[in-house]
Amino acid sequence: DRHARENVTTSDDLLRILVSLAERPEFAPVRAAMARSVQSRRLTRLPRSELAPDTAHKTGGLIGVCNDMALVGDGGATIAIAMLCDHEPDTGAVDLAAGRLARDVWKALREPGR
């Protein structure tokens, strides 16, 4: 098992990548591609109306591994989320949980008074 996963990343690594993607204009094509991926993967397990208007994400996984990193925003505020799950028997449940987490964090941060 250890040899199959010698290339590892951390959530800090992914968040650094996301911050660069969000802040650097030359990465606009990458952000656009990540936004299109929302139409075909995890976050779309939720109704589109429940997602932040500007959501871009990238998934990754192996058997038992389910990872997602996302930029979630509304044209004003943007948050970066990185989720790494290993030894997961039900990656479909993780897909749905990842979408709910992104939705709930974004909505909480957009509440009045925050």
N, CA, C and O atoms as a Tinker XYZ file with bonds, in Angstrom:
   456  protein
     1  N      0.838000   -1.194000    0.000000    73     2
     2  CA     0.000000    0.000000    0.000000    64     1     3
     3  C      0.881000    1.255000    0.000000    63     2     4     5
     4  O      0.589000    2.201000   -0.731000    81     3
     5  N      1.930000    1.283000    0.788000    73     3     6
     6  CA     2.799000    2.444000    0.870000    64     5     7
     7  C      3.434000    2.751000   -0.485000    63     6     8     9
     8  O      3.525000    3.915000   -0.875000    81     7
     9  N      3.872000    1.718000   -1.203000    73     7    10
    10  CA     4.539000    1.939000   -2.485000    64     9    11
    11  C      3.585000    2.459000   -3.545000    63    10    12    13
    12  O      4.011000    3.144000   -4.475000    81    11
    13  N      2.320000    2.150000   -3.423000    73    11    14
    14  CA     1.349000    2.622000   -4.410000    64    13    15
    15  C      1.075000    4.112000   -4.259000    63    14    16    17
    16  O      0.546000    4.739000   -5.176000    81    15
    17  N      1.426000    4.679000   -3.123000    73    15    18
    18  CA     1.114000    6.087000   -2.863000    64    17    19
    19  C      2.346000    6.879000   -2.432000    63    18    20    21
    20  O      2.288000    7.643000   -1.469000    81    19
    21  N      3.444000    6.700000   -3.130000    73    19    22
    22  CA     4.653000    7.427000   -2.760000    64    21    23
    23  C      4.570000    8.903000   -3.123000    63    22    24    25
    24  O      5.215000    9.728000   -2.476000    81    23
    25  N      3.797000    9.252000   -4.135000    73    23    26
    26  CA     3.588000   10.653000   -4.480000    64    25    27
    27  C      2.401000   11.146000   -3.664000    63    26    28    29
    28  O      1.259000   10.771000   -3.931000    81    27
    29  N      2.667000   11.965000   -2.694000    73    27    30
    30  CA     1.587000   12.458000   -1.844000    64    29    31
    31  C      1.557000   13.973000   -1.872000    63    30    32    33
    32  O      2.543000   14.629000   -2.209000    81    31
    33  N      0.424000   14.504000   -1.515000    73    31    34
    34  CA     0.274000   15.942000   -1.391000    64    33    35
    35  C     -0.419000   16.222000   -0.067000    63    34    36    37
    36  O     -0.907000   15.307000    0.597000    81    35
    37  N     -0.456000   17.463000    0.300000    73    35    38
    38  CA    -1.145000   17.868000    1.520000    64    37    39
    39  C     -2.188000   18.916000    1.155000    63    38    40    41
    40  O     -2.158000   19.490000    0.066000    81    39
    41  N     -3.094000   19.151000    2.068000    73    39    42
    42  CA    -4.087000   20.197000    1.820000    64    41    43
    43  C     -3.402000   21.559000    1.707000    63    42    44    45
    44  O     -3.856000   22.412000    0.944000    81    43
    45  N     -2.319000   21.777000    2.452000    73    43    46
    46  CA    -1.576000   23.040000    2.325000    64    45    47
    47  C     -1.013000   23.207000    0.912000    63    46    48    49
    48  O     -1.051000   24.304000    0.354000    81    47
    49  N     -0.492000   22.121000    0.332000    73    47    50
    50  CA     0.007000   22.182000   -1.051000    64    49    51
    51  C     -1.108000   22.615000   -1.996000    63    50    52    53
    52  O     -0.925000   23.505000   -2.826000    81    51
    53  N     -2.266000   21.973000   -1.857000    73    51    54
    54  CA    -3.389000   22.274000   -2.745000    64    53    55
    55  C     -3.895000   23.697000   -2.540000    63    54    56    57
    56  O     -4.255000   24.369000   -3.507000    81    55
    57  N     -3.929000   24.161000   -1.302000    73    55    58
    58  CA    -4.395000   25.527000   -1.049000    64    57    59
    59  C     -3.443000   26.555000   -1.652000    63    58    60    61
    60  O     -3.888000   27.585000   -2.157000    81    59
    61  N     -2.140000   26.289000   -1.606000    73    59    62
    62  CA    -1.173000   27.205000   -2.250000    64    61    63
    63  C     -1.430000   27.268000   -3.761000    63    62    64    65
    64  O     -1.379000   28.341000   -4.362000    81    63
    65  N     -1.703000   26.129000   -4.353000    73    63    66
    66  CA    -2.017000   26.097000   -5.785000    64    65    67
    67  C     -3.282000   26.900000   -6.062000    63    66    68    69
    68  O     -3.320000   27.702000   -6.995000    81    67
    69  N     -4.313000   26.688000   -5.256000    73    67    70
    70  CA    -5.583000   27.397000   -5.468000    64    69    71
    71  C     -5.427000   28.903000   -5.328000    63    70    72    73
    72  O     -6.004000   29.658000   -6.111000    81    71
    73  N     -4.663000   29.349000   -4.351000    73    71    74
    74  CA    -4.446000   30.790000   -4.174000    64    73    75
    75  C     -3.759000   31.360000   -5.418000    63    74    76    77
    76  O     -4.138000   32.428000   -5.898000    81    75
    77  N     -2.765000   30.664000   -5.935000    73    75    78
    78  CA    -2.104000   31.126000   -7.163000    64    77    79
    79  C     -3.073000   31.169000   -8.330000    63    78    80    81
    80  O     -3.076000   32.120000   -9.111000    81    79
    81  N     -3.899000   30.131000   -8.448000    73    79    82
    82  CA    -4.886000   30.106000   -9.532000    64    81    83
    83  C     -5.866000   31.263000   -9.420000    63    82    84    85
    84  O     -6.259000   31.849000  -10.429000    81    83
    85  N     -6.257000   31.589000   -8.209000    73    83    86
    86  CA    -7.238000   32.660000   -7.999000    64    85    87
    87  C     -6.644000   34.048000   -8.239000    63    86    88    89
    88  O     -7.328000   34.940000   -8.739000    81    87
    89  N     -5.383000   34.228000   -7.886000    73    87    90
    90  CA    -4.798000   35.567000   -7.889000    64    89    91
    91  C     -4.055000   35.941000   -9.174000    63    90    92    93
    92  O     -3.896000   37.127000   -9.462000    81    91
    93  N     -3.604000   34.970000   -9.938000    73    91    94
    94  CA    -2.752000   35.284000  -11.084000    64    93    95
    95  C     -3.550000   35.250000  -12.380000    63    94    96    97
    96  O     -4.105000   34.211000  -12.739000    81    95
    97  N     -3.612000   36.378000  -13.085000    73    95    98
    98  CA    -4.407000   36.473000  -14.312000    64    97    99
    99  C     -4.019000   35.454000  -15.384000    63    98   100   101
   100  O     -4.868000   35.007000  -16.154000    81    99
   101  N     -2.747000   35.091000  -15.433000    73    99   102
   102  CA    -2.325000   34.148000  -16.477000    64   101   103
   103  C     -2.926000   32.754000  -16.299000    63   102   104   105
   104  O     -2.855000   31.924000  -17.205000    81   103
   105  N     -3.515000   32.500000  -15.135000    73   103   106
   106  CA    -4.155000   31.200000  -14.899000    64   105   107
   107  C     -5.651000   31.220000  -15.187000    63   106   108   109
   108  O     -6.350000   30.266000  -14.846000    81   107
   109  N     -6.153000   32.274000  -15.799000    73   107   110
   110  CA    -7.581000   32.343000  -16.134000    64   109   111
   111  C     -8.041000   31.144000  -16.971000    63   110   112   113
   112  O     -9.129000   30.626000  -16.719000    81   111
   113  N     -7.260000   30.680000  -17.957000    73   111   114
   114  CA    -7.707000   29.495000  -18.715000    64   113   115
   115  C     -7.825000   28.235000  -17.838000    63   114   116   117
   116  O     -8.698000   27.397000  -18.062000    81   115
   117  N     -6.945000   28.113000  -16.851000    73   115   118
   118  CA    -7.012000   26.964000  -15.946000    64   117   119
   119  C     -8.273000   27.052000  -15.091000    63   118   120   121
   120  O     -8.972000   26.059000  -14.892000    81   119
   121  N     -8.554000   28.259000  -14.586000    73   119   122
   122  CA    -9.784000   28.446000  -13.786000    64   121   123
   123  C    -11.017000   28.127000  -14.624000    63   122   124   125
   124  O    -11.965000   27.513000  -14.133000    81   123
   125  N    -11.004000   28.541000  -15.879000    73   123   126
   126  CA   -12.144000   28.269000  -16.758000    64   125   127
   127  C    -12.330000   26.767000  -16.966000    63   126   128   129
   128  O    -13.458000   26.275000  -16.949000    81   127
   129  N    -11.239000   26.044000  -17.160000    73   127   130
   130  CA   -11.330000   24.591000  -17.320000    64   129   131
   131  C    -11.840000   23.939000  -16.042000    63   130   132   133
   132  O    -12.639000   23.004000  -16.096000    81   131
   133  N    -11.383000   24.429000  -14.895000    73   131   134
   134  CA   -11.862000   23.886000  -13.621000    64   133   135
   135  C    -13.342000   24.179000  -13.425000    63   134   136   137
   136  O    -14.064000   23.359000  -12.858000    81   135
   137  N    -13.798000   25.328000  -13.882000    73   135   138
   138  CA   -15.221000   25.665000  -13.774000    64   137   139
   139  C    -16.062000   24.735000  -14.643000    63   138   140   141
   140  O    -17.150000   24.317000  -14.247000    81   139
   141  N    -15.550000   24.415000  -15.827000    73   139   142
   142  CA   -16.282000   23.479000  -16.692000    64   141   143
   143  C    -16.364000   22.087000  -16.077000    63   142   144   145
   144  O    -17.332000   21.364000  -16.312000    81   143
   145  N    -15.360000   21.703000  -15.291000    73   143   146
   146  CA   -15.381000   20.361000  -14.697000    64   145   147
   147  C    -16.497000   20.208000  -13.679000    63   146   148   149
   148  O    -16.893000   19.084000  -13.368000    81   147
   149  N    -17.012000   21.308000  -13.154000    73   147   150
   150  CA   -18.129000   21.249000  -12.216000    64   149   151
   151  C    -19.331000   20.598000  -12.885000    63   150   152   153
   152  O    -20.151000   19.966000  -12.219000    81   151
   153  N    -19.433000   20.752000  -14.185000    73   151   154
   154  CA   -20.575000   20.201000  -14.914000    64   153   155
   155  C    -20.520000   18.684000  -15.008000    63   154   156   157
   156  O    -21.516000   18.060000  -15.373000    81   155
   157  N    -19.392000   18.081000  -14.691000    73   155   158
   158  CA   -19.289000   16.642000  -14.906000    64   157   159
   159  C    -18.884000   15.829000  -13.687000    63   158   160   161
   160  O    -18.770000   14.607000  -13.787000    81   159
   161  N    -18.664000   16.459000  -12.546000    73   159   162
   162  CA   -18.146000   15.675000  -11.428000    64   161   163
   163  C    -18.838000   15.962000  -10.113000    63   162   164   165
   164  O    -20.035000   16.248000  -10.081000    81   163
   165  N    -18.099000   15.887000   -9.049000    73   163   166
   166  CA   -18.603000   15.794000   -7.686000    64   165   167
   167  C    -19.612000   16.849000   -7.273000    63   166   168   169
   168  O    -20.703000   16.525000   -6.804000    81   167
   169  N    -19.254000   18.087000   -7.446000    73   167   170
   170  CA   -20.126000   19.127000   -6.912000    64   169   171
   171  C    -21.481000   19.128000   -7.588000    63   170   172   173
   172  O    -22.441000   19.670000   -7.040000    81   171
   173  N    -21.581000   18.537000   -8.760000    73   171   174
   174  CA   -22.869000   18.516000   -9.445000    64   173   175
   175  C    -23.805000   17.450000   -8.897000    63   174   176   177
   176  O    -24.922000   17.302000   -9.392000    81   175
   177  N    -23.380000   16.718000   -7.906000    73   175   178
   178  CA   -24.315000   15.816000   -7.232000    64   177   179
   179  C    -25.338000   16.642000   -6.448000    63   178   180   181
   180  O    -26.360000   16.120000   -6.003000    81   179
   181  N    -25.054000   17.921000   -6.287000    73   179   182
   182  CA   -25.994000   18.869000   -5.695000    64   181   183
   183  C    -26.678000   19.630000   -6.815000    63   182   184   185
   184  O    -26.103000   19.790000   -7.892000    81   183
   185  N    -27.892000   20.102000   -6.582000    73   183   186
   186  CA   -28.528000   20.953000   -7.599000    64   185   187
   187  C    -27.674000   22.192000   -7.859000    63   186   188   189
   188  O    -27.129000   22.770000   -6.919000    81   187
   189  N    -27.551000   22.603000   -9.105000    73   187   190
   190  CA   -26.727000   23.768000   -9.459000    64   189   191
   191  C    -27.136000   25.000000   -8.646000    63   190   192   193
   192  O    -26.292000   25.838000   -8.328000    81   191
   193  N    -28.417000   25.112000   -8.310000    73   191   194
   194  CA   -28.887000   26.270000   -7.544000    64   193   195
   195  C    -28.282000   26.317000   -6.134000    63   194   196   197
   196  O    -28.321000   27.364000   -5.488000    81   195
   197  N    -27.730000   25.210000   -5.654000    73   195   198
   198  CA   -27.142000   25.177000   -4.319000    64   197   199
   199  C    -25.661000   25.515000   -4.320000    63   198   200   201
   200  O    -25.051000   25.626000   -3.256000    81   199
   201  N    -25.078000   25.679000   -5.490000    73   199   202
   202  CA   -23.653000   25.973000   -5.584000    64   201   203
   203  C    -23.418000   27.471000   -5.705000    63   202   204   205
   204  O    -24.277000   28.216000   -6.179000    81   203
   205  N    -22.241000   27.896000   -5.268000    73   203   206
   206  CA   -21.844000   29.281000   -5.494000    64   205   207
   207  C    -21.772000   29.510000   -6.998000    63   206   208   209
   208  O    -21.410000   28.600000   -7.744000    81   207
   209  N    -22.115000   30.721000   -7.452000    73   207   210
   210  CA   -22.118000   30.985000   -8.896000    64   209   211
   211  C    -20.770000   30.746000   -9.574000    63   210   212   213
   212  O    -20.725000   30.273000  -10.709000    81   211
   213  N    -19.680000   31.067000   -8.894000    73   211   214
   214  CA   -18.338000   30.895000   -9.462000    64   213   215
   215  C    -17.633000   29.758000   -8.733000    63   214   216   217
   216  O    -16.916000   29.988000   -7.760000    81   215
   217  N    -17.835000   28.552000   -9.196000    73   215   218
   218  CA   -17.213000   27.385000   -8.574000    64   217   219
   219  C    -16.331000   26.704000   -9.614000    63   218   220   221
   220  O    -16.774000   26.401000  -10.721000    81   219
   221  N    -15.080000   26.469000   -9.240000    73   219   222
   222  CA   -14.133000   25.774000  -10.106000    64   221   223
   223  C    -13.424000   24.735000   -9.258000    63   222   224   225
   224  O    -12.933000   25.049000   -8.173000    81   223
   225  N    -13.366000   23.495000   -9.743000    73   223   226
   226  CA   -12.706000   22.484000   -8.925000    64   225   227
   227  C    -11.981000   21.451000   -9.774000    63   226   228   229
   228  O    -12.193000   21.339000  -10.982000    81   227
   229  N    -11.119000   20.702000   -9.097000    73   227   230
   230  CA   -10.353000   19.617000   -9.713000    64   229   231
   231  C    -10.391000   18.439000   -8.763000    63   230   232   233
   232  O    -10.124000   18.576000   -7.569000    81   231
   233  N    -10.722000   17.292000   -9.299000    73   231   234
   234  CA   -10.791000   16.085000   -8.494000    64   233   235
   235  C     -9.585000   15.203000   -8.769000    63   234   236   237
   236  O     -8.839000   15.416000   -9.726000    81   235
   237  N     -9.415000   14.229000   -7.925000    73   235   238
   238  CA    -8.378000   13.228000   -8.125000    64   237   239
   239  C     -8.704000   12.030000   -7.259000    63   238   240   241
   240  O     -9.324000   12.173000   -6.205000    81   239
   241  N     -8.299000   10.875000   -7.683000    73   239   242
   242  CA    -8.572000    9.721000   -6.858000    64   241   243
   243  C     -7.984000    8.436000   -7.399000    63   242   244   245
   244  O     -7.571000    8.344000   -8.555000    81   243
   245  N     -7.963000    7.478000   -6.546000    73   243   246
   246  CA    -7.585000    6.108000   -6.831000    64   245   247
   247  C     -8.628000    5.245000   -6.125000    63   246   248   249
   248  O     -9.553000    5.776000   -5.511000    81   247
   249  N     -8.493000    3.960000   -6.203000    73   247   250
   250  CA    -9.404000    3.103000   -5.446000    64   249   251
   251  C     -9.255000    3.441000   -3.967000    63   250   252   253
   252  O     -8.162000    3.341000   -3.408000    81   251
   253  N    -10.344000    3.836000   -3.344000    73   251   254
   254  CA   -10.333000    4.182000   -1.930000    64   253   255
   255  C     -9.842000    5.576000   -1.613000    63   254   256   257
   256  O     -9.780000    5.954000   -0.443000    81   255
   257  N     -9.485000    6.360000   -2.638000    73   255   258
   258  CA    -8.989000    7.725000   -2.446000    64   257   259
   259  C     -9.924000    8.673000   -3.174000    63   258   260   261
   260  O    -10.303000    8.433000   -4.320000    81   259
   261  N    -10.291000    9.752000   -2.497000    73   259   262
   262  CA   -11.208000   10.723000   -3.084000    64   261   263
   263  C    -10.738000   12.118000   -2.683000    63   262   264   265
   264  O    -10.846000   12.501000   -1.518000    81   263
   265  N    -10.220000   12.872000   -3.638000    73   263   266
   266  CA    -9.691000   14.210000   -3.370000    64   265   267
   267  C    -10.425000   15.242000   -4.213000    63   266   268   269
   268  O    -10.869000   14.954000   -5.325000    81   267
   269  N    -10.547000   16.436000   -3.674000    73   267   270
   270  CA   -11.160000   17.534000   -4.410000    64   269   271
   271  C    -10.555000   18.829000   -3.907000    63   270   272   273
   272  O    -10.331000   18.991000   -2.707000    81   271
   273  N    -10.292000   19.743000   -4.811000    73   271   274
   274  CA    -9.889000   21.095000   -4.425000    64   273   275
   275  C    -10.742000   22.039000   -5.243000    63   274   276   277
   276  O    -11.041000   21.779000   -6.408000    81   275
   277  N    -11.134000   23.149000   -4.611000    73   275   278
   278  CA   -12.074000   24.041000   -5.288000    64   277   279
   279  C    -11.859000   25.490000   -4.898000    63   278   280   281
   280  O    -11.433000   25.813000   -3.789000    81   279
   281  N    -12.172000   26.352000   -5.862000    73   279   282
   282  CA   -12.356000   27.779000   -5.623000    64   281   283
   283  C    -13.861000   27.994000   -5.671000    63   282   284   285
   284  O    -14.507000   27.650000   -6.660000    81   283
   285  N    -14.415000   28.555000   -4.622000    73   283   286
   286  CA   -15.854000   28.737000   -4.519000    64   285   287
   287  C    -16.108000   30.209000   -4.248000    63   286   288   289
   288  O    -15.552000   30.774000   -3.307000    81   287
   289  N    -16.953000   30.838000   -5.073000    73   287   290
   290  CA   -17.196000   32.258000   -4.879000    64   289   291
   291  C    -18.429000   32.743000   -5.596000    63   290   292   293
   292  O    -19.181000   31.973000   -6.192000    81   291
   293  N    -18.612000   34.056000   -5.520000    73   291   294
   294  CA   -19.791000   34.675000   -6.125000    64   293   295
   295  C    -19.439000   35.941000   -6.895000    63   294   296   297
   296  O    -20.287000   36.814000   -7.079000    81   295
   297  N    -18.206000   36.041000   -7.339000    73   295   298
   298  CA   -17.767000   37.240000   -8.048000    64   297   299
   299  C    -17.198000   38.283000   -7.107000    63   298   300   301
   300  O    -16.569000   39.240000   -7.558000    81   299
   301  N    -17.405000   38.120000   -5.812000    73   299   302
   302  CA   -16.849000   39.019000   -4.809000    64   301   303
   303  C    -15.921000   38.234000   -3.913000    63   302   304   305
   304  O    -14.702000   38.265000   -4.080000    81   303
   305  N    -16.497000   37.538000   -2.973000    73   303   306
   306  CA   -15.718000   36.703000   -2.068000    64   305   307
   307  C    -15.421000   35.363000   -2.724000    63   306   308   309
   308  O    -16.264000   34.793000   -3.417000    81   307
   309  N    -14.212000   34.870000   -2.494000    73   307   310
   310  CA   -13.824000   33.553000   -2.990000    64   309   311
   311  C    -13.128000   32.807000   -1.859000    63   310   312   313
   312  O    -12.301000   33.375000   -1.146000    81   311
   313  N    -13.471000   31.525000   -1.700000    73   311   314
   314  CA   -12.786000   30.697000   -0.720000    64   313   315
   315  C    -12.123000   29.533000   -1.452000    63   314   316   317
   316  O    -12.563000   29.122000   -2.526000    81   315
   317  N    -11.065000   29.014000   -0.852000    73   315   318
   318  CA   -10.361000   27.849000   -1.380000    64   317   319
   319  C    -10.584000   26.693000   -0.415000    63   318   320   321
   320  O    -10.444000   26.849000    0.798000    81   319
   321  N    -10.932000   25.533000   -0.962000    73   319   322
   322  CA   -11.189000   24.351000   -0.149000    64   321   323
   323  C    -10.400000   23.186000   -0.730000    63   322   324   325
   324  O    -10.411000   22.966000   -1.941000    81   323
   325  N     -9.715000   22.440000    0.132000    73   323   326
   326  CA    -9.011000   21.224000   -0.287000    64   325   327
   327  C     -9.452000   20.080000    0.619000    63   326   328   329
   328  O     -9.376000   20.185000    1.843000    81   327
   329  N     -9.911000   18.990000    0.014000    73   327   330
   330  CA   -10.376000   17.822000    0.761000    64   329   331
   331  C     -9.624000   16.594000    0.280000    63   330   332   333
   332  O     -9.614000   16.290000   -0.913000    81   331
   333  N     -8.998000   15.894000    1.204000    73   331   334
   334  CA    -8.233000   14.694000    0.892000    64   333   335
   335  C     -8.760000   13.543000    1.745000    63   334   336   337
   336  O     -8.722000   13.618000    2.973000    81   335
   337  N     -9.243000   12.496000    1.116000    73   335   338
   338  CA    -9.796000   11.341000    1.835000    64   337   339
   339  C     -9.104000   10.077000    1.360000    63   338   340   341
   340  O     -9.011000    9.832000    0.157000    81   339
   341  N     -8.619000    9.271000    2.297000    73   339   342
   342  CA    -7.924000    8.030000    1.966000    64   341   343
   343  C     -8.592000    6.870000    2.690000    63   342   344   345
   344  O     -9.235000    7.062000    3.722000    81   343
   345  N     -8.440000    5.688000    2.158000    73   343   346
   346  CA    -9.030000    4.470000    2.726000    64   345   347
   347  C    -10.540000    4.627000    2.864000    63   346   348   349
   348  O    -11.124000    4.263000    3.885000    81   347
   349  N    -11.154000    5.169000    1.833000    73   347   350
   350  CA   -12.591000    5.458000    1.838000    64   349   351
   351  C    -13.338000    4.389000    1.038000    63   350   352   353
   352  O    -13.135000    4.272000   -0.170000    81   351
   353  N    -14.203000    3.604000    1.701000    73   351   354
   354  CA   -14.912000    2.553000    0.979000    64   353   355
   355  C    -16.049000    3.069000    0.088000    63   354   356   357
   356  O    -16.445000    2.386000   -0.857000    81   355
   357  N    -16.575000    4.258000    0.375000    73   355   358
   358  CA   -17.714000    4.778000   -0.380000    64   357   359
   359  C    -17.374000    6.154000   -0.939000    63   358   360   361
   360  O    -17.730000    7.174000   -0.350000    81   359
   361  N    -16.682000    6.181000   -2.082000    73   359   362
   362  CA   -16.267000    7.467000   -2.644000    64   361   363
   363  C    -17.467000    8.273000   -3.136000    63   362   364   365
   364  O    -17.391000    9.499000   -3.211000    81   363
   365  N    -18.566000    7.611000   -3.469000    73   363   366
   366  CA   -19.773000    8.342000   -3.850000    64   365   367
   367  C    -20.301000    9.181000   -2.703000    63   366   368   369
   368  O    -20.732000   10.316000   -2.909000    81   367
   369  N    -20.273000    8.635000   -1.497000    73   367   370
   370  CA   -20.710000    9.390000   -0.316000    64   369   371
   371  C    -19.771000   10.559000   -0.060000    63   370   372   373
   372  O    -20.210000   11.634000    0.348000    81   371
   373  N    -18.476000   10.353000   -0.299000    73   371   374
   374  CA   -17.512000   11.442000   -0.132000    64   373   375
   375  C    -17.766000   12.529000   -1.166000    63   374   376   377
   376  O    -17.679000   13.716000   -0.850000    81   375
   377  N    -18.079000   12.138000   -2.401000    73   375   378
   378  CA   -18.415000   13.116000   -3.434000    64   377   379
   379  C    -19.526000   14.049000   -2.958000    63   378   380   381
   380  O    -19.411000   15.271000   -3.051000    81   379
   381  N    -20.582000   13.462000   -2.456000    73   379   382
   382  CA   -21.720000   14.251000   -1.995000    64   381   383
   383  C    -21.341000   15.100000   -0.784000    63   382   384   385
   384  O    -21.722000   16.268000   -0.709000    81   383
   385  N    -20.603000   14.536000    0.155000    73   383   386
   386  CA   -20.169000   15.287000    1.334000    64   385   387
   387  C    -19.277000   16.464000    0.941000    63   386   388   389
   388  O    -19.375000   17.540000    1.530000    81   387
   389  N    -18.398000   16.262000   -0.060000    73   387   390
   390  CA   -17.526000   17.347000   -0.518000    64   389   391
   391  C    -18.352000   18.489000   -1.092000    63   390   392   393
   392  O    -18.078000   19.656000   -0.812000    81   391
   393  N    -19.350000   18.164000   -1.885000    73   391   394
   394  CA   -20.227000   19.200000   -2.436000    64   393   395
   395  C    -20.985000   19.937000   -1.348000    63   394   396   397
   396  O    -21.106000   21.162000   -1.387000    81   395
   397  N    -21.494000   19.194000   -0.379000    73   395   398
   398  CA   -22.224000   19.827000    0.731000    64   397   399
   399  C    -21.309000   20.713000    1.558000    63   398   400   401
   400  O    -21.707000   21.802000    1.971000    81   399
   401  N    -20.083000   20.255000    1.806000    73   399   402
   402  CA   -19.137000   21.060000    2.571000    64   401   403
   403  C    -18.849000   22.372000    1.860000    63   402   404   405
   404  O    -18.894000   23.436000    2.478000    81   403
   405  N    -18.553000   22.306000    0.567000    73   403   406
   406  CA   -18.276000   23.530000   -0.193000    64   405   407
   407  C    -19.470000   24.470000   -0.144000    63   406   408   409
   408  O    -19.308000   25.670000    0.076000    81   407
   409  N    -20.667000   23.933000   -0.346000    73   407   410
   410  CA   -21.884000   24.752000   -0.306000    64   409   411
   411  C    -22.077000   25.385000    1.073000    63   410   412   413
   412  O    -22.339000   26.583000    1.174000    81   411
   413  N    -21.951000   24.593000    2.123000    73   411   414
   414  CA   -22.228000   25.080000    3.473000    64   413   415
   415  C    -21.215000   26.115000    3.939000    63   414   416   417
   416  O    -21.587000   27.095000    4.584000    81   415
   417  N    -19.935000   25.910000    3.620000    73   415   418
   418  CA   -18.917000   26.894000    4.002000    64   417   419
   419  C    -19.160000   28.200000    3.269000    63   418   420   421
   420  O    -19.118000   29.271000    3.876000    81   419
   421  N    -19.414000   28.123000    1.974000    73   419   422
   422  CA   -19.659000   29.344000    1.201000    64   421   423
   423  C    -20.877000   30.090000    1.734000    63   422   424   425
   424  O    -20.819000   31.305000    1.921000    81   423
   425  N    -21.969000   29.389000    1.980000    73   423   426
   426  CA   -23.176000   30.046000    2.493000    64   425   427
   427  C    -22.942000   30.657000    3.869000    63   426   428   429
   428  O    -23.416000   31.761000    4.140000    81   427
   429  N    -22.215000   29.952000    4.746000    73   427   430
   430  CA   -21.940000   30.485000    6.083000    64   429   431
   431  C    -21.122000   31.757000    6.022000    63   430   432   433
   432  O    -21.369000   32.695000    6.780000    81   431
   433  N    -20.154000   31.797000    5.129000    73   431   434
   434  CA   -19.309000   32.983000    5.017000    64   433   435
   435  C    -20.026000   34.149000    4.372000    63   434   436   437
   436  O    -19.596000   35.293000    4.516000    81   435
   437  N    -21.096000   33.888000    3.673000    73   435   438
   438  CA   -21.863000   34.952000    3.019000    64   437   439
   439  C    -23.016000   35.471000    3.868000    63   438   440   441
   440  O    -23.735000   36.380000    3.452000    81   439
   441  N    -23.197000   34.900000    5.056000    73   439   442
   442  CA   -24.279000   35.361000    5.932000    64   441   443
   443  C    -24.017000   36.799000    6.359000    63   442   444   445
   444  O    -22.867000   37.197000    6.546000    81   443
   445  N    -25.088000   37.580000    6.513000    73   443   446
   446  CA   -24.915000   38.965000    6.981000    64   445   447
   447  C    -24.160000   39.000000    8.317000    63   446   448   449
   448  O    -24.367000   38.153000    9.186000    81   447
   449  N    -23.301000   39.974000    8.455000    73   447   450
   450  CA   -22.539000   40.132000    9.695000    64   449   451
   451  C    -21.226000   39.402000    9.687000    63   450   452   453
   452  O    -20.490000   39.480000   10.670000    81   451
   453  N    -20.892000   38.699000    8.635000    73   451   454
   454  CA   -19.604000   37.992000    8.574000    64   453   455
   455  C    -18.610000   38.820000    7.830000    63   454   456
   456  O    -17.462000   38.407000    7.665000    81   455
